[in-house]
Amino acid sequence: MIGRAGTAYPSAPLPDVDRQKEKHVSRIRQERLLLIPIFAAILALALEHAILGAGQVASLLGAAALIAAIVVGSMRVAHHAEILAHKVGDPYGTMILTLSAVAVEVLILAIMMSNGSSPTLVRDTIYSAVMLDINGILGLAALLGGLKHGEQAYNDDSGKTYGVMILTAMGISMIVPEFIPRDRWQYYSVFTIGAMIALYALFLRMQVGTHSYFFSYSYPGRQAGRPWDRQDETPADSAPHAVKDEHEGSTLWSIGVILFGVVLIGVLAEVMSVLMDAGLEGTGAPVALTAILVAGISAAPEILTALRAALRNRMQAVVNIAMGASLSTVILTVPVMEAIALYTGQPFVMAMTPVQTTMVAITLVAAAINLNDGETNAIEGMTHFVLFATFIMLAFLGL
């Protein structure tokens, strides 16, 4: 606004009501990607029987389209989980990210198992998730980050803690069941649920309590507790008030989008499960293919977040995401699915095959060696990525 003598006066500020309306409109526009899974869910519910009647090819194409929609929805869920993570800092931040991914995975698994999927689906999905998280995400991130930055530092306490807890959780829930008599599986399922809850309760207390420093790393000249921050940002950009301004008043919105996204993913997964079963029937496709798809869907947002962190020399975030996701998958998925088995009276096959046990053992030994000194490099990343390639090869061979 220009005055009589050419003096510039500040424009009148927008009323609070108009400002709030503008914020709401802006937020709705930012969620336009959610329209993809919303429309996909509407079409899937309306056309499910027509697609099934069109044959296997149509069912497979429909399942593929729904998988893409689920990935889009899960990425929006992860985006808002990351907003909440920025607000609370690390290690709470990565905990929110991994929990949101596990929630999506458990939901899809529960729906697919209720539709009569393979009794080994839970076991194969957990196994696939561990291979994908440790060997795929951690391996590729350490490889690319190492090629760009050389050695990348992190808190070695986190790697050791994650590793021993993953070994214990997988041993109790996926190796020992091989030796449990069939007529006593209910007793061991109850024990497994209690053991997983006890492990996670202690882990959670350490992660957010007095030992939270195990899972954080102070980068020189950077703001602590935000491992995914831009490496080239200015001090003004990284100041606490900048984050507060960006996300002020968005907590409830983010929580609402996360809850809505999880429900939406559940609807999509219900139809996707039916179409996939119909499309793969009689094709001879490996059973592990479905498990890899479920693990990949839930891990898709984590992969992007971890790779961005590695390229910005934030290896602590990569370790927390990859190892934390593996631990959360085992320690949270197992008790939920075991509880479902007890409720329905239908046990799942949880004991790993000899090939799976061998791959897990090699992976955890390699991780224990590589994550022992507080620094990663491209060679260590390559060892895990080769293990991931071996896992994919074995899956295609039906092993």
N, C-alpha and C positions, 0 to 999 in steps of 0.2 A: 504494500500500500504506500503511495507517494503523497507526501504532504504539500502545503502551499509553496514552500520554498524548495521543493524538490527533496525534502528530507524523507527518508524511508522509515516508515513505521512498521513494526512487526504485525503480521496478519493475526487476526483474532484466532485464538485456539479453538479447535473443534470442541463442541460440548461433549461431556462424558458419555452421553447416550450414543451420539454419532461415532465416537471413538470405539466404543464397545461393539457397535454394529460392524464397523470397518474391520475390527479384529476377527469377529466371527466369520465374516465373508472371506477374509484372507485365509483363515484356517480351513474353511470348507474347500476353497480352491486348491489348497495344498494337498487335500485328500482325494483329488480327482482320480488318482490311480486306483483308489478303492472301487471306483465304478466298474473296473474290469472284473474283479471277482464277484461283485454284486450282480452284474448282468449275467455273468457265467452261471451263478447259482440259480437265478430265475430261469434261464434257458435250460439248465440241466434238470431242474425239477419238472419243467413243463415237457421236455422232450426225451426224458430218460427211457420210457418204454418204446418210443419210436426209434431211438438209436439202437436199443437192444434188438429190435426186430429187423434192423437193416443189416445185421451180420457182424462178424468179428472185426472186419476192417473198420467199420464205422464205430464200433465200440472202442477199439484201440485209439482211433483218432479223437474220439470224445474224451477218453481218459487222459490222453496227452494234453488236450486243451485245458482240462480241469487241473492237471498238475501245474501247468503254466500259471493258471489263475491262482492256485494255492500258493505258489512261490511269490507272486506279486503281493498277495495278502499277507504272507508271513514276513515279507520285507517291510511292509508298512508297520506291522506289529513290532519288528525289530527296530525300526526307525524311532518309534515312540518310546520303546524301551531304552534306546540310546539317549533320548532327550532326558528321561528320568535319570539315567546313569550319569549324565553331565551334571545334573543338579545335586546328586549325592556324592559324586566322586568315587574313586577306586579305593577299596576293592568292591564296594557296594555296586558300582556301576556294572562291572563285568558279571557280577552275580545276577543282576536283573536281566542282562542280555542272555545269559545261559538258561536261566529259569524260563524265560519266555519261549526259547527254542524247545526246551524239554516239554513244556506244556503243549506246544503244537504237536510234538512227536507222540506224546502219550495219548492225546486226543485221537490222532489218526490211527494209532495202533489199536486203541479200544474199539473204534468203529469198525476197522477191518476185521478184527477178531470176532466181533459180534456177527459179522456177515459170513462166518464160517471159513476164514482163511486158514492157511497151513498152520498146524500146531507149533511149528518151529519159527513162525514169523517174529515173535517177540525176541527170541534168542538171536536170530539172524540180524534183526534190526539193531539190537544193542551192539552186537559184534561189529556190524557195518559202521555204526556211528563212531565207535572207538577207533576203528581203522581210518575213517574219514577225518576225524578230529585230530588225532595225534600224527598219523602219517601223512594225511592229505593237507590239512590246514597248516599244522605246525611245520611240516616238511617243506611245503611250497613257500610259505612265508619266510622261513629261515633261509631257504635257497635264494629267493629274490632279494630279500633284505641283505643277506650276506654278500651277494654280488654287487649291491649298490653301496653298502656301508662298511663292508669288511666284518669285523666282529661287533656283535650287538649285545649290549649288556642288559641284564635283568637280575632280579633277586633270586639267587639259587635256592633259598628256603622254599619258595613256592613250588618249583619243579620237584623237589624231593618230597614235599608234603603231598602234592597231587599224585605223584607216582606210587607211593606206598599205599595210599588210600584206594586208588584204582585197582592195584594188585589185590588188596584184601577184599574189596567189594566184588570183583569178578571171580575171585577164588571161591568165596562163600556161595555166591548165587549162580555161577555158571560152570564150575568145575566139580565141586563137591556133590551136586545133585546127581552126577553119574553113578554114585555109590549108594544112593538112598533107595531102599526097597520101594516098589510101586505102591504097596498097601500102606505106606507110612508117609506119603508125600505131603499130606495135610499138616502133619506135625512140623516137618521141616519148612514148609511154606510159612507157617506162623513164626517160626524162629527167624527165617530170612527177613520177614517184614520187620520184626523187632530189631534185628541187627542193623539193617539198612537205616532205620529211623534213628537208632542210637549213633551210628557213624555220622549221619548227616547233621544231627543235632550238635554233636561236638565240633564237627567241621564248621558249621555255621557260627557257633560261638567263637571259634578261633578267627574266622574270616572277618567278622564284624566287631570283635571284642578286643581284648588286650593284645592278641597276637595278629592283628590285622596287618602289621608291618611285614609279615611273612609274604603277603601277596601284593605289595606295592614297591615301587622303586622311584627314588628321587633323581630325576634327570637334571644334570647341571644346567642352571640358567632357565629351567622350565618350571611351570607350575605343577607341584606335586599332586598326585591323585587324579590326573587327567591324561592317561597315557595315549589317548587317540588324538590329542590336540595337534594342530598343524605345526610342523617343525619350523616353518618360515614365517610364523605370525609375529606381529610386533607386540611389544609389551602391553600396549593399549588394548590390542585385540584379545590378549590372553588374561586380562584383568578380570577379577571375579565379578565386577559390576557388569561387564559385557555379557557374560553368560547369564547373569540374572535378568538383564534387560531382554535378552533374546528369548528366554523361556519363562518370563514372568507370567504367572496366571495360567500356564499351560499344563500344569500337573493333572488337574481333573480331566482336561481334554485328552491328554495322552492316555490316562488310565481308561477313559471311555472308549477310545479308538482301539486300545489293546484288547479290551473285553469284547467289543463288537467284532474285531478281526478274528479272535479265537472262535467265536460262535460261527462266523461266516466260513472259516476254514473247516469247521466240523461239518457244516452242510455240504460243502464241496467234496470233502473226503468221503462222506457217505455215498454219494453218487459215483464218485471216481472209483471207489472200491468195487462197486457192482459192475461198472463198465470194464474195469481192468480184468476182473475174474472172467467175465464173459469173453473178452478179447483174447486172453491168454489160454483159454481152455483148449486143450488138445494140441497146443503148439510145441510142447516140449521145452518151453523156456525155463531156465533155471529158477528154482524157488527163491534163490537169493536176490534175483533181480528186483522183486517187489520190496524186499528189505532195504536194498541199496537206494531205491527211489524214496522210500519213507525217510531214511537217514539223510539223504541229499536235500529233500524238501525242507526239513527242519534246520539243516545246517547252512542253507544258502545265504542267509543274511550274515551269519558269523564268518563265512568265507570272505566276503567283501570287506567286513570290518577288520578282520585280522590282516588281510593283505595291505589295506591302507595303513594300518598301524606299523607293519613291518617296513614298508617303503618310507615311512616317516621316522624310522629308527626308534620305534616304540615296542621293543620286543617283550616287555613285561605284559602289555595288553595281549599280545599273541599267546604267550604262555597261559595267562589267565583264561582266555577264551577257549583255546584248544584243549588244554588239560582240564579246565573247569567244566567245559561242556561234556567231556568224556566221563568225568566223575559224576556229574549231575545226571547224565543219561542212565548210568548204571544204578546209582544210589537212590534215584527217585522213580525211574520207570519200573524197576523190579518190584518194589513193594506195592505199587498201584496195580500192576498186572497180576501179581500173586494174590492180591485181595480179590480181584475179579475172578481168578481161577477158583478160589475158595468159595466165593459166592455162588458161582455157577456149577461147581463140582466137576469142572472140566480142567484137568491139569494141562499146562503147557510143557513143551520139551525145552528145558532151560540148559541142560548140559551141553557144552560145546563139543563139536566133533574133534578128533585128533588134529586135523589140519588147522581148525580155528584156534585150538589151544596152543599149537606151535606158533602160529602167527602172532597171537597175543603175547606169548612169552618173549619172542624175539623183539616185538615192538617195545615192551616195557623194559627189557634189558637195554636196548638201544637208547631209549629215553632216559633211563637212569644214568647211563654213561654221558650222553650228550648234555643233559641238564644238570650236571654236577658241578660246573665251574663258574656259573654266573655269566657266561658268554656263549653265543651261538655264532656259527659261521656257515658258509655255503656248503661245505663238505658235510656237516652234520645235517643240514637241511636235505641234501641230496640222498643221504642214507635213508631217511624217513620217506622221502618221495618214491624211492625205488621200492620200499616195502609197500607203499600204497599201490604202485603199479602191479606188484606181485599179487596183492589182494584182489585187484580187478581181474587179473588174468585167471586166478584160481576160481573166481566167481563165474566167469564165462565157461570154465571147464566143468562147472557143476560141483566144485569142491568147497 
